[in-house]
Amino acid sequence: MDPLSDVLSLLKPQSYISGGFGVNRDVAIQFPKHQGIKCYAMVSGECWLSVEGVPEAVLITAGDCYLLPRGLPFRLTTDLSLPPVDFQTLRAEGRVRDAAASEKDGGPYIVGGHFTLTGSHARTLLSSLPPIVHIQKESDRAAMRWSIERMKEELHDPQPGGSLIAQQLAYMMLVQALRLHLADGVKGSWLSALADKQMSAAITAMHDDPGHTWTLQTLAERAGMSRSIFALRFKETVGATPMEYLTRWRMLLAGDRLKNSRDSISTIASSLGYESESAFGKAFRRSMGCSPRQYGRGSKPPA
């Protein structure tokens, strides 16, 4: 798989809920803190998105998409001065607008999904994303349009299997939104490096064969650069040295296998390029804060 697919496989996103809802004009809809990541697109109208801890509210217009990867409480409203009311309260009172009502008067209508992340490294892997990822460039909106329109159709005219299709469309929107965010080239994280062809070539090599005895020289060759320029560029783009990145990726893979497989520690260590269980254990403790045995204790699936 490519590096972004590798990362998503470790996050293990599962669609907790997918669908659509309208934004009321008389109140601000308040959403509590959430686990996982939310990905939504504005089908019609516009409204403000206000996230706790973010100084400025963001105006979301028709065709825009937004990700909320930090799980912070947030509000959606057509008027920032309106009083906030909890979404579940509105739902219990039957005051959540549906597609038909929003379509009739051109009100704000949103589709998307909330994904729980069952992988144990979600916080680590998403920490480089901002509290709000706003997809708003016209070229990016065009890339999202097919998924948004298809989801709108599935929700407007339910058919057999529609719930499953809506979940898959929401997942497509999530991946596409992450891909577009990476393409913006924000520096300072391993995620942003995936949009840099030379850095991505080196990262792909590490992901394809994490147990290989990679050196700065061999990775620079994969990137088609001199060793010194590659080392400088990688650190500037990713925020870590190539060897630090490689070690971190190996430990994330190891942690996933410790929790989700019955592989022995020695088998995992060998497959990730460590000649001894002791050397692997030291590297794991430095990176993950505990020993491999402590990390995986009580987490293995039954035989």
Salt bridges, closest charged atoms under 4 A:
ASP6 OD2 - HIS207 ND1 2.85
ASP26 OD2 - ARG95 NH2 3.60
ASP64 OD2 - HIS134 NE2 2.79
ASP64 OD1 - ARG141 NH1 2.61
GLU93 OE1 - ARG95 NH1 2.95
GLU103 OE1 - HIS156 ND1 3.90
ASP105 OD1 - ARG97 NH2 2.78
GLU138 OE1 - ARG141 NE 3.38
GLU138 OE2 - ARG145 NH2 2.88
GLU153 OE1 - ARG150 NH1 2.81
GLU154 OE2 - ARG150 NH2 2.87
ASP184 OD1 - LYS137 NZ 3.48
ASP196 OD2 - ARG233 NH2 2.96
ASP209 OD2 - HIS212 ND1 3.95
ASP256 OD1 - LYS12 NZ 2.53
ASP263 OD2 - ARG257 NH2 2.84
GLU277 OE2 - ARG293 NH2 3.47
